[in-house]
Amino acid sequence: MRPLGHRAKSSSLKPPRKLYRIGEVTQHTGLSRQTVHNYTTMGLICESEWTPGGHRLYDESVFEQLALIEELKRTRTLRQIAVILAGGSSLSVSPQTGPDISDPV
């Protein structure tokens, strides 16, 4: 037997991945539930999983994606942002002028 408090070493021990329900995403971002839903249905962000009850779950990358979308909204339409995020345009960011794209739309 192993002494109490002794654990077998394993290089694959990781904390479980944190997934967020839409209410948690709205709480942390200040965006409305409808906005997050719209961005999801438009394909601007993607859910990572679904609960057995049918609720969308988002991983931590959604926060970075939402921040990028909100930044791009200053100078672009949601349609243009969808093209950018789909890889259809080149995106460059200038400290003086902010985000700029070669806009094929």
N, C-alpha and C positions, 0 to 999 in steps of 0.2 A: 504494500500500500504506500501511497505517496503521503507525505506529511500535509497537514492542513495548510492552505494558503499557497501550495505549490501547484503551478499550472504547467502543462506541457507546452513547450514552445512551438509555435507554428508561424511560418512566414505569411500565411494567408489570412490571418485574423485582421479583419477590417470592421469598422463600425457599419451598421446597416445604412444603406443609402436613404437619405431623407427625401420624402415625397410630400408635396404640398397640395392641399385641396384649394379650389378656387377662392374660397373665403380667406385662406391664409395668404394667398398671393395678393389679393386686394388689400389685406391688412398691412402687408409689408411694402406695397408699392404706392398706395393711395389711388390706384386706378379703380374704376367701378367694376362690378361683376359683369355687367353687360359689355364693357370694353374688352375685358379679358376673353369673354366668350366670343365676341366678334373677331378679335385677333386670331383666336383658335380656328374659327370656321373659315376665315380668310386664308389660313395657312401661314400667317406671320409667326405664330408660335405653335408648338406641338405638345400635346400631352404625352407623358412618358408611359403611363399605364392608366387603367380604369379599375375602380373598385368593383367588387361583385355586385354592388347596388347600382352601378352605372355612372358613378361620379368620376370626373376627370382628375388625374393626379399629375402634377408637374414636378420635374426635378429642379435642382438648384440653378441649372443653366438658364431657366426661364427669366430669372431676374436680370441677367446680363442682356438677354435678348430684348426684354421689355425696355430697358434703359436705352438700348440702341434705337429701338423704334421711336421712343419719345424724343430722342435727340434728332432723328431724321425728320420727324413730323414738323420741325421748325421750318424746314425748307422744302419738303417733299410731300406729295400726296401719298395716301395709303397704297394706291396702285403702284406708284413708283417704288415705294418701300418694298412691296411684294416682289417686284422685279429684282431689286438689289439683293434681297435675302435669298431669292431663288438662284442667285449667281448669274443673272442675266445682264448685269452692268458692273463696271468697275467702280469701286468706292474708294475715294481718298479723302482724308481729313486734313485740312489746313488749320493751323492755330489761329490765323487771321480771319478766314472766311467760313470755317466750319466744314461740315460734310459736303462733298461734291461728287456727282456721278456723271458718267457718260450715259445720258438718258436715251434709251432706244424707244421709249414710249411716246 
